[in-house]
């Protein structure tokens, strides 16, 4: 019995949940670098971009690697329907990044 496609489906659901959780952790981690409403219009020179990068880049790199490996296995197993989850994850990350950049 070939459990390969079934295993890819289960792993894909787990990776989807992991990505949703990771995008929320990302937003929580970078939220201290968001501009406060009372500071709107001020041009302050602070270390916020560096603080943002210290928290954001490791999360980006981890999930980029995870999702590239996941995409490789989707293609290898020819699970094109699961590829839709992969695209959904990309959209989730785009929304998370848009929310983050909207607060800078």
N, C-alpha and C positions, 0 to 999 in steps of 0.2 A: 504494500500500500504506500502510495506517494503522499507524504504529509507536507511536502515542500510548500505548495500554495496555501494550505491551511495555516502553516507556521508563519508565512509572510503576512497573512491577514491579521493574525493575533499580534505579531510584532508591530505591524503598522498601526493598529489601534493603540497599542502601548506608546509608540513614538508620537502619535497624535496627541495623546493626553500629556505626555512629557513636554511637548512643544507648547501646548497651551499653558501649562504650569511654568515653563521657562520664560514665556513672554510676559507673564504676570510678575515673575521674580525680576525680570529685566526692568519692568516699569517701576517696581518698588525700589530697586537698587539705584536707578538713575533719578528718581524723583527729588532727592535732595539738591540736585543741580538745576532744578527748574526755577525760573524767574518767579519771584513773589509778586503778586499784583501791585503791592505798594511800591515796588521798584521799577515799574514800567516807565520807560523813557530815560532811565539812568544808564550811563555807559560806564559800568564799573569794570575794573581790571582785577580779576581774581583768579584763583586756581581752579574755578569750576570746570573748565574744559578738561583739565587734567584729571580731576576727580571723576568726571563723567567717563573719560577714556579708561581709567583704571577699573571701573565697574562694568562698563559696556563691552569693551573689546573681548575680555575672556568669555563673556556670555555669547557674543556673536560668534566667536571662533568655535566654541564648543558645539553650538547648535548648527552652524554651517557644516562642520565636519560630520556630525550625526546625520544631518539631512542629506548630504551627498552620499554617504554610505547607504542610507535607506533608499535613495533614488537608484543607486547602482543595483541593489537587490531587487527592486521593483522591475527594472529593465531586464535583469538576468532571469527572473522567474516569469517574465512576460505577464505581469499582473497589471494590465493597463487600467482596470477599474480602480485599483488601489492608488494608481497615479493621481487620481482625483483628490485623494486625501493629501498627497504630497503638494499639490497645487493649493489646496485649502490651507495647509501649513504656511506656505509662502505668503498667502493673503493675510493670515493671522500676524505674521511677523511684520508685514508692511503696515498694518494698522497699528501695531505696537510702536513701530518706529515713527509713524506719523503723529501719534499721540505724544510721544517724547519730544519730537522736534517742534510741535505746536506750542510747547511750554517753554521754549528757549527764547 
